[in-house]
Amino acid sequence: MNYTIAQTLSPQHFKRRFGVRPNTFKQMVNTLKPVWRPVPKPGAKPKLGIEDRVLVALEYWREYRTYFHIGSSWGVSEASVCRIVHWVEDHLMGSGRFRLPGKKQLVRGFGNPEVVVVDVTETPIERPKRHQRSFYSGKKKRHTLKCQLVIEQATGKIICTFFGKGRRHDFKLFQASGVHFHPQTTSLQDKGYQGMQKLHLNSRLPTKKPRGGQLAAEDRAYNRTLARERVVIEQVNRCLKIFRILAERYRNRRRRFGLRCNLIAALYNYEQSQSA
């Protein structure tokens, strides 16, 4: 695979192969061109051009094969693949072109979203050598990293993220994130956010079944209606986890996990804005 072959793919096959649309790929290349030097001084000429470098990074996120296997496919060393992926990630994030709106967008008096949905998704990790208990998720029964998403229900765009260890409860993670909603914004959560009404009055949560009892018919209907309104965030999670680096067991150092999540989320937002 190289850029010449990738150009022959249809838009649908390009999306399946690399996880983004061709227009998004071109925007990524144009963003990196100002910092790209085809002939660095001093140093040898790079073996891969800027288009191929972006494809290598996309392939790594999409398939999450090892640096060795990707390097074998592209005819470069695994160390080169590592440097290429980090170079693409750092400069895309540093450009400011692919960034999330941020939590300040939630409290602005003008243009704040009417309805937001909050949820947490988990990514399994390798068993840590130290402090294993703090990463162990009782829900997933394995060591994980948590990513909290706040999205706008109407558009499905991701507003902000926050990260934590697998042992931390969803509501505790929300409190630690420092996210605040505008008083007129309605927030939708699942049962893991009990006590949310104390922080934000305009919150909607499912009705819990009383101990030893059953839910009334109207409560079950309310829970089903709320689940239909919240399903948009499950669809967003699915779109993000097309990239296997977020879906499969994360093998890299954890300090780079947040950067990659934010970058992939920003790419998702960009494609949403282009299709709107």
C-alpha atoms as an extended CHARMM CRD file, in Angstrom:
* protein
*
       276  EXT
         1         1  MET       CA              0.0000000000        0.0000000000        0.0000000000  PROA      1               0.0000000000
         2         2  ASN       CA              1.1270000000        3.5450000000       -0.8280000000  PROA      2               0.0000000000
         3         3  TYR       CA             -0.4480000000        6.8580000000       -1.7550000000  PROA      3               0.0000000000
         4         4  THR       CA             -0.5520000000        5.9720000000       -5.4640000000  PROA      4               0.0000000000
         5         5  ILE       CA             -2.5470000000        2.8050000000       -4.7810000000  PROA      5               0.0000000000
         6         6  ALA       CA             -4.7500000000        4.5510000000       -2.1850000000  PROA      6               0.0000000000
         7         7  GLN       CA             -5.8470000000        7.0800000000       -4.8160000000  PROA      7               0.0000000000
         8         8  THR       CA             -7.3980000000        4.2690000000       -6.8500000000  PROA      8               0.0000000000
         9         9  LEU       CA             -9.7360000000        3.2850000000       -4.0040000000  PROA      9               0.0000000000
        10        10  SER       CA            -13.3430000000        4.4250000000       -4.0450000000  PROA      10              0.0000000000
        11        11  PRO       CA            -14.4130000000        6.7970000000       -1.2270000000  PROA      11              0.0000000000
        12        12  GLN       CA            -16.2370000000        3.9200000000        0.4880000000  PROA      12              0.0000000000
        13        13  HSD       CA            -13.2350000000        1.6050000000        0.2960000000  PROA      13              0.0000000000
        14        14  PHE       CA            -10.8690000000        4.3870000000        1.3850000000  PROA      14              0.0000000000
        15        15  LYS       CA            -13.0470000000        4.9210000000        4.4520000000  PROA      15              0.0000000000
        16        16  ARG       CA            -13.0330000000        1.1970000000        5.2200000000  PROA      16              0.0000000000
        17        17  ARG       CA             -9.2840000000        0.9720000000        4.7240000000  PROA      17              0.0000000000
        18        18  PHE       CA             -8.1050000000        4.0180000000        6.6770000000  PROA      18              0.0000000000
        19        19  GLY       CA            -11.0950000000        5.0450000000        8.8270000000  PROA      19              0.0000000000
        20        20  VAL       CA            -11.5380000000        8.5530000000        7.3470000000  PROA      20              0.0000000000
        21        21  ARG       CA            -12.9280000000        9.9680000000        4.1120000000  PROA      21              0.0000000000
        22        22  PRO       CA            -10.6060000000       11.1220000000        1.3110000000  PROA      22              0.0000000000
        23        23  ASN       CA            -11.5220000000       14.7790000000        1.9630000000  PROA      23              0.0000000000
        24        24  THR       CA            -10.4850000000       14.4110000000        5.5980000000  PROA      24              0.0000000000
        25        25  PHE       CA             -7.2110000000       12.8280000000        4.5030000000  PROA      25              0.0000000000
        26        26  LYS       CA             -6.5100000000       15.7530000000        2.1610000000  PROA      26              0.0000000000
        27        27  GLN       CA             -7.2270000000       18.2180000000        4.9560000000  PROA      27              0.0000000000
        28        28  MET       CA             -4.7720000000       16.3780000000        7.2130000000  PROA      28              0.0000000000
        29        29  VAL       CA             -2.0960000000       16.5380000000        4.5040000000  PROA      29              0.0000000000
        30        30  ASN       CA             -2.6930000000       20.2650000000        3.9180000000  PROA      30              0.0000000000
        31        31  THR       CA             -2.4350000000       20.8950000000        7.6610000000  PROA      31              0.0000000000
        32        32  LEU       CA              0.9670000000       19.1980000000        7.8160000000  PROA      32              0.0000000000
        33        33  LYS       CA              2.4870000000       20.7410000000        4.6910000000  PROA      33              0.0000000000
        34        34  PRO       CA              3.7340000000       23.9420000000        6.4380000000  PROA      34              0.0000000000
        35        35  VAL       CA              5.8920000000       21.8540000000        8.8220000000  PROA      35              0.0000000000
        36        36  TRP       CA              7.0420000000       19.3130000000        6.2320000000  PROA      36              0.0000000000
        37        37  ARG       CA             10.5690000000       19.4950000000        4.8100000000  PROA      37              0.0000000000
        38        38  PRO       CA             11.1100000000       17.0840000000        1.8880000000  PROA      38              0.0000000000
        39        39  VAL       CA             14.8860000000       17.4580000000        2.1610000000  PROA      39              0.0000000000
        40        40  PRO       CA             15.8740000000       18.1080000000        5.7800000000  PROA      40              0.0000000000
        41        41  LYS       CA             19.2200000000       19.7520000000        6.4450000000  PROA      41              0.0000000000
        42        42  PRO       CA             21.2540000000       18.0130000000        7.6760000000  PROA      42              0.0000000000
        43        43  GLY       CA             20.0150000000       14.4850000000        7.0680000000  PROA      43              0.0000000000
        44        44  ALA       CA             19.0180000000       11.9860000000        4.4120000000  PROA      44              0.0000000000
        45        45  LYS       CA             15.9180000000       12.4170000000        2.2710000000  PROA      45              0.0000000000
        46        46  PRO       CA             12.8800000000       10.7550000000        3.8950000000  PROA      46              0.0000000000
        47        47  LYS       CA             11.8400000000        7.4990000000        2.2740000000  PROA      47              0.0000000000
        48        48  LEU       CA              8.1200000000        8.2760000000        2.6420000000  PROA      48              0.0000000000
        49        49  GLY       CA              6.4450000000       11.4700000000        1.4680000000  PROA      49              0.0000000000
        50        50  ILE       CA              3.9490000000       13.4440000000        3.4980000000  PROA      50              0.0000000000
        51        51  GLU       CA              0.9220000000       11.6420000000        2.0220000000  PROA      51              0.0000000000
        52        52  ASP       CA              2.4270000000        8.2490000000        2.8050000000  PROA      52              0.0000000000
        53        53  ARG       CA              3.2470000000        9.3870000000        6.3420000000  PROA      53              0.0000000000
        54        54  VAL       CA             -0.3760000000       10.3200000000        6.9990000000  PROA      54              0.0000000000
        55        55  LEU       CA             -1.5170000000        6.9780000000        5.5940000000  PROA      55              0.0000000000
        56        56  VAL       CA              0.9210000000        5.1510000000        7.8860000000  PROA      56              0.0000000000
        57        57  ALA       CA             -0.5140000000        6.9400000000       10.9310000000  PROA      57              0.0000000000
        58        58  LEU       CA             -4.0940000000        6.2580000000        9.8290000000  PROA      58              0.0000000000
        59        59  GLU       CA             -3.2850000000        2.6030000000        9.2230000000  PROA      59              0.0000000000
        60        60  TYR       CA             -1.7490000000        2.3410000000       12.6840000000  PROA      60              0.0000000000
        61        61  TRP       CA             -4.8370000000        3.8310000000       14.3560000000  PROA      61              0.0000000000
        62        62  ARG       CA             -7.2490000000        1.8700000000       12.1740000000  PROA      62              0.0000000000
        63        63  GLU       CA             -5.6950000000       -1.5930000000       12.3390000000  PROA      63              0.0000000000
        64        64  TYR       CA             -3.4370000000       -1.2340000000       15.4000000000  PROA      64              0.0000000000
        65        65  ARG       CA             -0.8720000000       -3.6830000000       14.0950000000  PROA      65              0.0000000000
        66        66  THR       CA              2.6080000000       -3.5470000000       15.5670000000  PROA      66              0.0000000000
        67        67  TYR       CA              5.1780000000       -1.0630000000       14.2820000000  PROA      67              0.0000000000
        68        68  PHE       CA              7.1390000000       -4.0290000000       12.9240000000  PROA      68              0.0000000000
        69        69  HSD       CA              4.2790000000       -5.3380000000       10.7680000000  PROA      69              0.0000000000
        70        70  ILE       CA              3.3750000000       -1.8870000000        9.4170000000  PROA      70              0.0000000000
        71        71  GLY       CA              7.0380000000       -1.1550000000        8.7220000000  PROA      71              0.0000000000
        72        72  SER       CA              7.3000000000       -4.4280000000        6.7740000000  PROA      72              0.0000000000
        73        73  SER       CA              4.3260000000       -3.3880000000        4.6310000000  PROA      73              0.0000000000
        74        74  TRP       CA              5.7730000000        0.0620000000        3.8630000000  PROA      74              0.0000000000
        75        75  GLY       CA              9.4360000000       -0.9040000000        3.5460000000  PROA      75              0.0000000000
        76        76  VAL       CA             10.6910000000        1.0510000000        6.5650000000  PROA      76              0.0000000000
        77        77  SER       CA             11.9280000000        0.1080000000       10.0230000000  PROA      77              0.0000000000
        78        78  GLU       CA              9.6680000000       -0.1380000000       13.0360000000  PROA      78              0.0000000000
        79        79  ALA       CA             11.5220000000        2.7840000000       14.6310000000  PROA      79              0.0000000000
        80        80  SER       CA             10.6770000000        4.8970000000       11.5820000000  PROA      80              0.0000000000
        81        81  VAL       CA              7.0030000000        3.9730000000       11.8880000000  PROA      81              0.0000000000
        82        82  CYS       CA              7.0360000000        5.0330000000       15.5430000000  PROA      82              0.0000000000
        83        83  ARG       CA              8.6110000000        8.3790000000       14.6880000000  PROA      83              0.0000000000
        84        84  ILE       CA              6.1960000000        8.9400000000       11.7960000000  PROA      84              0.0000000000
        85        85  VAL       CA              3.1130000000        8.2410000000       13.9200000000  PROA      85              0.0000000000
        86        86  HSD       CA              4.2910000000       10.5360000000       16.7010000000  PROA      86              0.0000000000
        87        87  TRP       CA              5.2160000000       13.2770000000       14.1990000000  PROA      87              0.0000000000
        88        88  VAL       CA              1.7740000000       13.1810000000       12.5900000000  PROA      88              0.0000000000
        89        89  GLU       CA             -0.0270000000       13.1510000000       15.9520000000  PROA      89              0.0000000000
        90        90  ASP       CA              1.9810000000       15.9900000000       17.4820000000  PROA      90              0.0000000000
        91        91  HSD       CA              1.7380000000       18.3330000000       14.4950000000  PROA      91              0.0000000000
        92        92  LEU       CA             -1.9390000000       17.6710000000       13.8140000000  PROA      92              0.0000000000
        93        93  MET       CA             -2.7700000000       18.4410000000       17.4230000000  PROA      93              0.0000000000
        94        94  GLY       CA             -0.4040000000       21.4190000000       17.5440000000  PROA      94              0.0000000000
        95        95  SER       CA             -1.8970000000       22.9530000000       14.4100000000  PROA      95              0.0000000000
        96        96  GLY       CA             -5.1930000000       23.6800000000       16.1710000000  PROA      96              0.0000000000
        97        97  ARG       CA             -7.1530000000       22.5100000000       13.1190000000  PROA      97              0.0000000000
        98        98  PHE       CA             -8.2880000000       19.2780000000       14.7520000000  PROA      98              0.0000000000
        99        99  ARG       CA             -9.3620000000       20.1740000000       18.2660000000  PROA      99              0.0000000000
       100       100  LEU       CA            -12.5110000000       19.7640000000       20.3240000000  PROA      100             0.0000000000
       101       101  PRO       CA            -14.5940000000       22.7940000000       21.3670000000  PROA      101             0.0000000000
       102       102  GLY       CA            -13.7790000000       22.1930000000       25.0520000000  PROA      102             0.0000000000
       103       103  LYS       CA            -15.8170000000       22.3600000000       28.2300000000  PROA      103             0.0000000000
       104       104  LYS       CA            -15.9910000000       26.1770000000       28.1770000000  PROA      104             0.0000000000
       105       105  GLN       CA            -18.4140000000       25.8170000000       25.2690000000  PROA      105             0.0000000000
       106       106  LEU       CA            -20.9370000000       24.2790000000       27.6750000000  PROA      106             0.0000000000
       107       107  VAL       CA            -21.3850000000       27.3670000000       29.8700000000  PROA      107             0.0000000000
       108       108  ARG       CA            -21.3720000000       30.1730000000       27.3090000000  PROA      108             0.0000000000
       109       109  GLY       CA            -24.5140000000       32.2540000000       27.3320000000  PROA      109             0.0000000000
       110       110  PHE       CA            -24.7690000000       32.3120000000       23.5350000000  PROA      110             0.0000000000
       111       111  GLY       CA            -24.6800000000       29.1740000000       21.4370000000  PROA      111             0.0000000000
       112       112  ASN       CA            -24.6480000000       26.6700000000       24.3050000000  PROA      112             0.0000000000
       113       113  PRO       CA            -26.1570000000       23.2610000000       23.3670000000  PROA      113             0.0000000000
       114       114  GLU       CA            -29.7690000000       22.6250000000       24.3620000000  PROA      114             0.0000000000
       115       115  VAL       CA            -29.3340000000       18.9200000000       25.1460000000  PROA      115             0.0000000000
       116       116  VAL       CA            -26.0840000000       17.0740000000       25.9240000000  PROA      116             0.0000000000
       117       117  VAL       CA            -25.4200000000       13.4030000000       26.5810000000  PROA      117             0.0000000000
       118       118  VAL       CA            -22.7220000000       12.1640000000       28.9640000000  PROA      118             0.0000000000
       119       119  ASP       CA            -21.2780000000        8.6780000000       29.0290000000  PROA      119             0.0000000000
       120       120  VAL       CA            -18.0380000000        6.7890000000       29.6680000000  PROA      120             0.0000000000
       121       121  THR       CA            -16.3870000000        4.2590000000       27.3800000000  PROA      121             0.0000000000
       122       122  GLU       CA            -13.5640000000        1.9530000000       28.4500000000  PROA      122             0.0000000000
       123       123  THR       CA            -10.4740000000        0.7330000000       26.6040000000  PROA      123             0.0000000000
       124       124  PRO       CA             -8.6970000000       -2.3790000000       27.9160000000  PROA      124             0.0000000000
       125       125  ILE       CA             -4.9840000000       -2.0830000000       28.6500000000  PROA      125             0.0000000000
       126       126  GLU       CA             -2.1660000000       -4.4590000000       29.4620000000  PROA      126             0.0000000000
       127       127  ARG       CA             -1.8640000000       -5.3500000000       33.1130000000  PROA      127             0.0000000000
       128       128  PRO       CA              0.1660000000       -2.5990000000       34.7970000000  PROA      128             0.0000000000
       129       129  LYS       CA              3.3140000000       -3.5760000000       36.6410000000  PROA      129             0.0000000000
       130       130  ARG       CA              2.4200000000       -1.2890000000       39.5670000000  PROA      130             0.0000000000
       131       131  HSD       CA             -0.8070000000        0.0490000000       41.0890000000  PROA      131             0.0000000000
       132       132  GLN       CA             -2.8620000000       -2.5930000000       39.3110000000  PROA      132             0.0000000000
       133       133  ARG       CA             -5.8750000000       -2.1560000000       41.5430000000  PROA      133             0.0000000000
       134       134  SER       CA             -6.4780000000        1.4500000000       40.5020000000  PROA      134             0.0000000000
       135       135  PHE       CA             -6.8310000000        0.3700000000       36.8540000000  PROA      135             0.0000000000
       136       136  TYR       CA             -9.0740000000       -2.6520000000       37.4630000000  PROA      136             0.0000000000
       137       137  SER       CA            -12.6380000000       -2.1450000000       36.2690000000  PROA      137             0.0000000000
       138       138  GLY       CA            -15.2200000000       -4.1400000000       38.1640000000  PROA      138             0.0000000000
       139       139  LYS       CA            -17.6270000000       -3.7390000000       35.2540000000  PROA      139             0.0000000000
       140       140  LYS       CA            -15.2860000000       -5.0290000000       32.5390000000  PROA      140             0.0000000000
       141       141  LYS       CA            -13.4240000000       -7.4430000000       34.8410000000  PROA      141             0.0000000000
       142       142  ARG       CA            -10.0710000000       -6.3000000000       33.4640000000  PROA      142             0.0000000000
       143       143  HSD       CA             -7.6510000000       -3.3680000000       33.5780000000  PROA      143             0.0000000000
       144       144  THR       CA             -8.9430000000       -0.3990000000       31.5890000000  PROA      144             0.0000000000
       145       145  LEU       CA             -8.6760000000        3.3160000000       30.9040000000  PROA      145             0.0000000000
       146       146  LYS       CA            -11.8720000000        5.3550000000       30.9390000000  PROA      146             0.0000000000
       147       147  CYS       CA            -12.7970000000        8.1030000000       28.5060000000  PROA      147             0.0000000000
       148       148  GLN       CA            -15.7120000000       10.3890000000       29.3590000000  PROA      148             0.0000000000
       149       149  LEU       CA            -17.5270000000       11.9090000000       26.3850000000  PROA      149             0.0000000000
       150       150  VAL       CA            -19.8760000000       14.8890000000       26.3960000000  PROA      150             0.0000000000
       151       151  ILE       CA            -21.7120000000       15.2350000000       23.0880000000  PROA      151             0.0000000000
       152       152  GLU       CA            -24.3920000000       17.5030000000       21.6780000000  PROA      152             0.0000000000
       153       153  GLN       CA            -27.5060000000       15.4230000000       21.0680000000  PROA      153             0.0000000000
       154       154  ALA       CA            -28.7600000000       17.3690000000       18.0450000000  PROA      154             0.0000000000
       155       155  THR       CA            -25.5610000000       17.0720000000       15.9780000000  PROA      155             0.0000000000
       156       156  GLY       CA            -23.7510000000       14.1520000000       17.6200000000  PROA      156             0.0000000000
       157       157  LYS       CA            -20.5590000000       16.2310000000       17.8380000000  PROA      157             0.0000000000
       158       158  ILE       CA            -18.1470000000       15.6470000000       20.7060000000  PROA      158             0.0000000000
       159       159  ILE       CA            -17.7380000000       18.7260000000       22.9010000000  PROA      159             0.0000000000
       160       160  CYS       CA            -15.1150000000       17.5910000000       25.3910000000  PROA      160             0.0000000000
       161       161  THR       CA            -13.4560000000       14.5240000000       26.8590000000  PROA      161             0.0000000000
       162       162  PHE       CA            -11.8540000000       13.4970000000       30.1400000000  PROA      162             0.0000000000
       163       163  PHE       CA             -9.8150000000       10.4620000000       31.1150000000  PROA      163             0.0000000000
       164       164  GLY       CA             -9.3500000000        8.3520000000       34.1970000000  PROA      164             0.0000000000
       165       165  LYS       CA             -8.3650000000        4.9510000000       35.5000000000  PROA      165             0.0000000000
       166       166  GLY       CA            -10.6900000000        1.9740000000       35.2320000000  PROA      166             0.0000000000
       167       167  ARG       CA            -11.4490000000        1.7430000000       38.9600000000  PROA      167             0.0000000000
       168       168  ARG       CA            -12.8740000000        5.2700000000       39.2150000000  PROA      168             0.0000000000
       169       169  HSD       CA            -16.6890000000        5.4440000000       39.2090000000  PROA      169             0.0000000000
       170       170  ASP       CA            -18.3750000000        7.2280000000       36.2920000000  PROA      170             0.0000000000
       171       171  PHE       CA            -19.8870000000        9.9300000000       38.5080000000  PROA      171             0.0000000000
       172       172  LYS       CA            -16.5870000000       10.4630000000       40.3540000000  PROA      172             0.0000000000
       173       173  LEU       CA            -14.9070000000       10.8380000000       36.9860000000  PROA      173             0.0000000000
       174       174  PHE       CA            -17.4420000000       13.4880000000       36.0110000000  PROA      174             0.0000000000
       175       175  GLN       CA            -16.8140000000       15.3950000000       39.2330000000  PROA      175             0.0000000000
       176       176  ALA       CA            -13.0590000000       15.2690000000       38.6630000000  PROA      176             0.0000000000
       177       177  SER       CA            -13.4600000000       16.5510000000       35.0710000000  PROA      177             0.0000000000
       178       178  GLY       CA            -14.7180000000       19.9420000000       36.2630000000  PROA      178             0.0000000000
       179       179  VAL       CA            -17.4210000000       20.0280000000       33.5640000000  PROA      179             0.0000000000
       180       180  HSD       CA            -20.2950000000       22.4260000000       34.2240000000  PROA      180             0.0000000000
       181       181  PHE       CA            -23.4540000000       22.8150000000       32.1620000000  PROA      181             0.0000000000
       182       182  HSD       CA            -25.3930000000       25.9650000000       31.3950000000  PROA      182             0.0000000000
       183       183  PRO       CA            -28.5510000000       26.1030000000       33.5730000000  PROA      183             0.0000000000
       184       184  GLN       CA            -30.7630000000       25.9230000000       30.4770000000  PROA      184             0.0000000000
       185       185  THR       CA            -28.9560000000       22.8800000000       29.0670000000  PROA      185             0.0000000000
       186       186  THR       CA            -30.5770000000       19.4890000000       29.5930000000  PROA      186             0.0000000000
       187       187  SER       CA            -28.1640000000       16.6430000000       30.3320000000  PROA      187             0.0000000000
       188       188  LEU       CA            -28.9310000000       12.9580000000       29.7820000000  PROA      188             0.0000000000
       189       189  GLN       CA            -27.0810000000       10.2470000000       31.7200000000  PROA      189             0.0000000000
       190       190  ASP       CA            -27.3730000000        6.5730000000       32.6360000000  PROA      190             0.0000000000
       191       191  LYS       CA            -27.7340000000        5.0400000000       36.0890000000  PROA      191             0.0000000000
       192       192  GLY       CA            -24.0320000000        5.4580000000       36.7930000000  PROA      192             0.0000000000
       193       193  TYR       CA            -24.5840000000        9.1860000000       37.4630000000  PROA      193             0.0000000000
       194       194  GLN       CA            -26.8160000000        8.9820000000       40.5480000000  PROA      194             0.0000000000
       195       195  GLY       CA            -26.5370000000       12.3080000000       42.3740000000  PROA      195             0.0000000000
       196       196  MET       CA            -26.1700000000       14.3240000000       39.1710000000  PROA      196             0.0000000000
       197       197  GLN       CA            -29.2370000000       16.4020000000       40.0720000000  PROA      197             0.0000000000
       198       198  LYS       CA            -27.3010000000       17.9400000000       42.9720000000  PROA      198             0.0000000000
       199       199  LEU       CA            -24.7610000000       19.3520000000       40.5340000000  PROA      199             0.0000000000
       200       200  HSD       CA            -27.1110000000       20.1730000000       37.6650000000  PROA      200             0.0000000000
       201       201  LEU       CA            -30.8410000000       20.5340000000       38.2610000000  PROA      201             0.0000000000
       202       202  ASN       CA            -31.7510000000       20.0870000000       34.6010000000  PROA      202             0.0000000000
       203       203  SER       CA            -30.5830000000       16.4580000000       34.4910000000  PROA      203             0.0000000000
       204       204  ARG       CA            -32.4750000000       13.3610000000       33.4150000000  PROA      204             0.0000000000
       205       205  LEU       CA            -31.5760000000        9.8830000000       34.6650000000  PROA      205             0.0000000000
       206       206  PRO       CA            -33.3310000000        6.4990000000       34.4060000000  PROA      206             0.0000000000
       207       207  THR       CA            -35.6310000000        5.4900000000       37.2220000000  PROA      207             0.0000000000
       208       208  LYS       CA            -34.0580000000        2.7790000000       39.3610000000  PROA      208             0.0000000000
       209       209  LYS       CA            -36.0360000000       -0.2980000000       40.2980000000  PROA      209             0.0000000000
       210       210  PRO       CA            -36.8080000000       -0.2720000000       44.0370000000  PROA      210             0.0000000000
       211       211  ARG       CA            -35.1840000000       -3.0130000000       46.0790000000  PROA      211             0.0000000000
       212       212  GLY       CA            -37.5030000000       -5.9970000000       46.2210000000  PROA      212             0.0000000000
       213       213  GLY       CA            -40.0550000000       -4.3170000000       43.9600000000  PROA      213             0.0000000000
       214       214  GLN       CA            -40.8490000000       -3.6440000000       40.3180000000  PROA      214             0.0000000000
       215       215  LEU       CA            -40.9610000000       -0.5180000000       38.1930000000  PROA      215             0.0000000000
       216       216  ALA       CA            -44.3460000000        0.9080000000       37.3230000000  PROA      216             0.0000000000
       217       217  ALA       CA            -45.4340000000        0.8890000000       33.6840000000  PROA      217             0.0000000000
       218       218  GLU       CA            -44.9420000000        4.6500000000       33.3440000000  PROA      218             0.0000000000
       219       219  ASP       CA            -41.4020000000        4.3720000000       34.7660000000  PROA      219             0.0000000000
       220       220  ARG       CA            -40.4950000000        1.6600000000       32.2560000000  PROA      220             0.0000000000
       221       221  ALA       CA            -41.8740000000        3.7920000000       29.4350000000  PROA      221             0.0000000000
       222       222  TYR       CA            -39.8360000000        6.7690000000       30.6650000000  PROA      222             0.0000000000
       223       223  ASN       CA            -36.6560000000        4.6780000000       30.7690000000  PROA      223             0.0000000000
       224       224  ARG       CA            -37.2340000000        3.4570000000       27.2150000000  PROA      224             0.0000000000
       225       225  THR       CA            -37.8070000000        7.0060000000       25.9820000000  PROA      225             0.0000000000
       226       226  LEU       CA            -34.6380000000        8.2110000000       27.7010000000  PROA      226             0.0000000000
       227       227  ALA       CA            -32.6550000000        5.2980000000       26.2320000000  PROA      227             0.0000000000
       228       228  ARG       CA            -33.7970000000        6.2780000000       22.7170000000  PROA      228             0.0000000000
       229       229  GLU       CA            -32.6540000000        9.8480000000       23.3240000000  PROA      229             0.0000000000
       230       230  ARG       CA            -29.2780000000        8.6800000000       24.6790000000  PROA      230             0.0000000000
       231       231  VAL       CA            -28.5490000000        6.1500000000       21.9400000000  PROA      231             0.0000000000
       232       232  VAL       CA            -26.7230000000        8.8040000000       19.9210000000  PROA      232             0.0000000000
       233       233  ILE       CA            -23.7160000000        8.5740000000       22.2460000000  PROA      233             0.0000000000
       234       234  GLU       CA            -23.5180000000        4.8100000000       21.6950000000  PROA      234             0.0000000000
       235       235  GLN       CA            -23.3730000000        5.5040000000       17.9740000000  PROA      235             0.0000000000
       236       236  VAL       CA            -20.5420000000        7.9820000000       18.5690000000  PROA      236             0.0000000000
       237       237  ASN       CA            -18.6390000000        5.3910000000       20.6070000000  PROA      237             0.0000000000
       238       238  ARG       CA            -19.0120000000        2.9590000000       17.7320000000  PROA      238             0.0000000000
       239       239  CYS       CA            -17.6300000000        5.5140000000       15.2460000000  PROA      239             0.0000000000
       240       240  LEU       CA            -14.5920000000        6.1590000000       17.4590000000  PROA      240             0.0000000000
       241       241  LYS       CA            -13.8960000000        2.4780000000       18.0040000000  PROA      241             0.0000000000
       242       242  ILE       CA            -13.7000000000        1.8540000000       14.2890000000  PROA      242             0.0000000000
       243       243  PHE       CA            -10.1020000000        2.7440000000       15.0700000000  PROA      243             0.0000000000
       244       244  ARG       CA             -8.8990000000       -0.4050000000       16.7880000000  PROA      244             0.0000000000
       245       245  ILE       CA             -6.3480000000        1.5040000000       18.8280000000  PROA      245             0.0000000000
       246       246  LEU       CA             -9.3350000000        2.5560000000       21.0000000000  PROA      246             0.0000000000
       247       247  ALA       CA            -11.2230000000       -0.7340000000       20.8230000000  PROA      247             0.0000000000
       248       248  GLU       CA             -8.5590000000       -3.3700000000       21.3940000000  PROA      248             0.0000000000
       249       249  ARG       CA             -6.1190000000       -3.7690000000       24.2510000000  PROA      249             0.0000000000
       250       250  TYR       CA             -3.9850000000       -0.6270000000       24.3680000000  PROA      250             0.0000000000
       251       251  ARG       CA             -0.3070000000       -1.6100000000       24.2580000000  PROA      251             0.0000000000
       252       252  ASN       CA              1.3750000000        1.8080000000       24.2360000000  PROA      252             0.0000000000
       253       253  ARG       CA              2.3480000000        4.0860000000       27.0910000000  PROA      253             0.0000000000
       254       254  ARG       CA             -0.7220000000        5.4720000000       28.7830000000  PROA      254             0.0000000000
       255       255  ARG       CA              0.4570000000        9.0890000000       28.7670000000  PROA      255             0.0000000000
       256       256  ARG       CA             -0.2920000000        9.3050000000       25.0170000000  PROA      256             0.0000000000
       257       257  PHE       CA             -3.7570000000        7.7750000000       25.2430000000  PROA      257             0.0000000000
       258       258  GLY       CA             -5.5790000000       11.0730000000       25.8320000000  PROA      258             0.0000000000
       259       259  LEU       CA             -3.8760000000       12.7960000000       22.8930000000  PROA      259             0.0000000000
       260       260  ARG       CA             -4.9100000000       10.0110000000       20.5210000000  PROA      260             0.0000000000
       261       261  CYS       CA             -8.4930000000        9.9440000000       21.7880000000  PROA      261             0.0000000000
       262       262  ASN       CA             -8.8430000000       13.7010000000       21.3780000000  PROA      262             0.0000000000
       263       263  LEU       CA             -7.3190000000       13.6450000000       17.8970000000  PROA      263             0.0000000000
       264       264  ILE       CA             -9.5770000000       10.8370000000       16.6730000000  PROA      264             0.0000000000
       265       265  ALA       CA            -12.5800000000       12.5800000000       18.2430000000  PROA      265             0.0000000000
       266       266  ALA       CA            -11.6450000000       15.8080000000       16.4400000000  PROA      266             0.0000000000
       267       267  LEU       CA            -11.3820000000       13.9300000000       13.1350000000  PROA      267             0.0000000000
       268       268  TYR       CA            -14.8550000000       12.5270000000       13.7810000000  PROA      268             0.0000000000
       269       269  ASN       CA            -16.1840000000       16.0460000000       14.4430000000  PROA      269             0.0000000000
       270       270  TYR       CA            -14.5920000000       17.3190000000       11.2290000000  PROA      270             0.0000000000
       271       271  GLU       CA            -16.3290000000       14.6340000000        9.1790000000  PROA      271             0.0000000000
       272       272  GLN       CA            -19.6310000000       15.3770000000       10.9040000000  PROA      272             0.0000000000
       273       273  SER       CA            -19.3280000000       19.0630000000       10.0120000000  PROA      273             0.0000000000
       274       274  GLN       CA            -18.5150000000       18.2250000000        6.3760000000  PROA      274             0.0000000000
       275       275  SER       CA            -21.5300000000       15.9200000000        6.0040000000  PROA      275             0.0000000000
       276       276  ALA       CA            -23.9550000000       18.3660000000        7.6590000000  PROA      276             0.0000000000
